[in-house]
């Protein structure tokens, strides 16, 4: 008898796990879960061979013995399935937004051998998208620059971040984002690490930089507040599991 394949069940970006732990819930739980829900997508993740399934509705009312969790909990705990689960969710997000050919507009189908979609009408192959974004710890006189954003995670102070634009290097992106958002210039821009973040499909590229000139002048449409903080006296920051947490805590 063929062994049951590992299945990741998602809803609204959260993973269904066994209650009290971080082990993915078994596929056998799906019939109970689908009462009043529908399967939005399901497929086999290559090359790992695990199954990714997304169900409709809100991430609430889990089946008995299960709970919904954000993937940052798996990442922070170093769970064995964290990397595979992030890949599964990232591919689910990509598939949801790439159902039609960008060349001719026809529906896309599964590519027979690659992790991609293929258009039967014109032959175009569509590969998963990854959005490159920089995040930077800016330092000045032993303090670090943290900000609260207007549109997201307003309860946290975090590092400045932004998407890489066409035609610029990663270092140029760091300098531009800092200049646009807080009006200062930075130097000694140094890459430190990266992290895939499947919300929806970001590749976070972490940097450190040194203040070089200027006074804080916030971009009001982006930031509600920005200040220099002593690393020993930090405000409310993102929880473990993100590269922002590691940057702020000086763990990378």
N, C-alpha and C positions, 0 to 999 in steps of 0.2 A: 504493500500500500504506500502511495506517495505521501511523504511528510507534508503537513500543512505549511504553507508559505507564510512568512511574517507579513502581517498586514498593518498598515498605518491608516487609521480612520480619522479624518479631519472634519471639522465644522467651524466655519468662520475663523479660520487660521489657527484653531486649537486642536490638539491631539487627544484622542481618547486613550487613557491609560488605566491600569488597574488601580483602584483606590489605595492610597497609602504608599504608593511607589511610583516608579517611572517606567514600568514595563508596558509596552503597547497592549491594548486590550485585544483579545483574540477575535478572529474573524467570525467565530460562532455567535458573537454578540450582535451582529448586524440585523438579524430578523427582529429582535427586540427594539433595536434602535430605530428601525425604519417604520415603526408604527407612527403614522402622521408625518413622515419625512420621505424624501426621495433621494436617490443616488444622483448626484450632479455629474460625477465623472469617476471612472475607475480604470486603472491600467497597471501594467507591470513595469516597474522601474528598471531600466537597463543601466549597467550590467548586473546590478545587485540581485535582481530577480524577486525583490519584495513587491508587494501590491500596495498601491496608493488608492484610497477611496475617499471621496468628498461627499458629504451629505448636506442636504438643505437645512434651513432653519437657523436658530441661534444655538450657541454652545451652552446649553442649559439642560436640565432634566436628563442627566446621563443614566444609562441602565444601572441596575443594582450592582454594587461592587466596582464601579468605574467612576472616573472623573475626567473633566476636560482640563488640560494644562497648556500654557504657552511653551513654545520650544525653548525659550531662554532658560527654563528650569532644567531641561535635559542638558543644555550646554553648560550651565553653571555647575551641575553635578557631575559632569564628565560621563554621562550615561552612555552605555555601549551603542545605543541606537540613535544618538543625537545627530551624527553626520548624515546617516541614511534618511532620517526623518526630515532634516532640513532640505535635502535633495528632493525628496518626495513632494514636500509642500511647494518648493520652488517650481517644480515641473507642473504641479497642479495649477499654480497661479499663471504660469506661462500658457498652458493649454487653454485656460479659460479666456485668455485675451487674444489668442491666435487661432481662431477657428476658420478664418477665411484668408484666401491668398491675397497678399499685398500687391501682386502684379496684375492679376486678372479678376479678382473678386470671387472666384469659385470656392466652394467648401474644400477645406484641407482634409486629407486622410492620413492615416499612420504610415510612416516610412517603414518599409519591410525589414530593414537591417540597421538603421541608424536611429539615434535619439533625435528625432526630427519629424516634421510633418511634410507631406508631399502633395502637391496639387496635381491631380490627374488630368486637369484641363490643359495646363500649360507646361507642366513638368518642373515648376519652381519648387525648390526644397527650402523649408523654413526651419532654422535651428533655434534652440532656446536662447532667449535674450538674457543678458546680464547687464545691470546698470551700475557702472562704476561711480562710486561716491567717496570723497575724501572726508576724514574726520581728524581734527587736529587739537593737540594740547599745546596751547600757547603759554610760554613761561616768561615772567618778568620779576626780577629781584626776589626769587624764591617763591613767588606766588603763581597761580595758574588762572587763566581766564575761563570762566564758565558763564553760560547764558540760559535764560528761559525763553522758549519759543512761543510765538503768538498762536500758531495753528495746532501744535501737537505737544503732548507731554508737558503741559504747562506747570505741573506740580514738581518737575525736576529741573535742576540746573545741570547742564551738560556741555560737552565740547562743541565748538563750531563745526559745521559739516555742510557739504553741498555736493551736487552732482558735477561730474567732469563734463565739460562742453567739448564739442567737436573742434579739433585743431589745437588743443592745449595739452601741455604735459601735466602730470599729477602735481608737480611742484608749483607750476603756474596756477593750477586750480586752487591749491591751498592759499597762495598769496592773494588771488582774486577774491575768494570767498571771505577771507578775513577782512580785506579792504572794504568789500561791499557791505558786510554785515556790521562791522564795528569801527571802520574808518581808520584802522592802524596798519602799519607796515610790519612785516615779519622777515626774519633772516634765519639762516641755518636750518632750513626745512629738511627734516630727516625722516625717511620712511622707517617704520618700526614693525608693523605686522598687518595682517588682513583677516577678514572674517566674512564668510557668506551669511547674508541676512535675508531670509525668504519672505520679506514683507515689503514689496512683493518678490523682488529678485535682485537685491542689491549685493554688490561686492564692496564691502567697507574696507578702505585702504587707510590705515592709521598712520599719522605723522606726529612729530614733535617739531616745534618751531620756537624761536626766540623773538620777543618784542624788539623792534628796531626803532620805531618812531611813531609819533602821533598820540592823540588822546581819544578815548572811547566816544564814538558818535554813532549811536545805534540806528540801524535800518528799521524803522518803525513797523513796516509791513511784515518783518520777519521776527524781530526780537522784542520781548516785553521788558527784559532786564538783562544786563551783563555786568559782572564785577570781577575783580581780582580776589582770589581766595587763598588763604594759607592752607596748604595740604593737610595740616593738623587740625583745621577747623572748617570742615566742609559743610555745605548746605545739603539739602535732600538731593541725591543724585540717582541716576538709573540703577536698578538692582543688578546683581550678578547675572552673568550670562551674555552680556554685550561687550563689544570691544570698547565702548565708551566707559564702562565701569573700570576696565583694566587700565585704560589710559589715565583716568582721573586718579585712581589709586596708585599709579606708578608701578603697575605690575608688568608692564611691557616697556 
